Amino acid sequence: MKEDTTTPQAETPLGDVLQPRVKRILERNGIHTVEALRSAYPHQLVKMWGLGMYRFRTIEKAFFPGKSFTPARVYSPVRHIHGSSLNGALDPSIVMALLSAGITTPEELKAVEPSELLKIKGLGVNRLREIERAFFPGQHYEIPRGRKQAAVDDAA
C-alpha cells in the first residue's frame, strides 16, 4: 500500500519553552507555531511591537542556537517628520521635539546653544548627546551641576 504524501505535516505549537509574556507577544502578532516563528526570523521578529532585543535573544537561544542576528538601526518611513531636513540624521522623536521649537534644518540646529536645546520639551541630556554625536563631533557640552543632579535623581 502506498503512503499518502499529500497530507501536510502537523504544525508544532510553541509549547512552554518561552516565557508566557514572550509567547503572548508572538501570538498577538500571529505566530502560534514553531514553523511560523522560523519563517518570521529574524526580520519580522525584530519589528514586532513589544519584542525588544532582550526577548528577541531569548527566542534565539531557544529556537536558533548558535545564531545571533544584529539588526541595523532602521527607522520606519512612517516616522519621518514632514517639513524637517533632520530626518535620518536623528531619532524621529528628537526631530519632532526640535520641530516643535521651530528647528528644522542643520543650520538652525547649529545656531542654537546646547543650554537652549535642553529647555525644549522632550529634549534631555541623552538626546542632547545624540545631537552632539551627529552634528558636533568631538564637542561635549558640560551640563550645569543642578541640571546634571536632577537628571541623576530622575533616573534613580
PyMOL commands that set and color helices and strands:
alter all, ss='L'
color gray80, all
select helices_A, chain A and resi 20-28+34-40+43-46+53-63+77-79+92-100+106-110+114-117+125-135+145-155
alter helices_A, ss='H'
color red, helices_A
deselect
rebuild
show_as cartoon
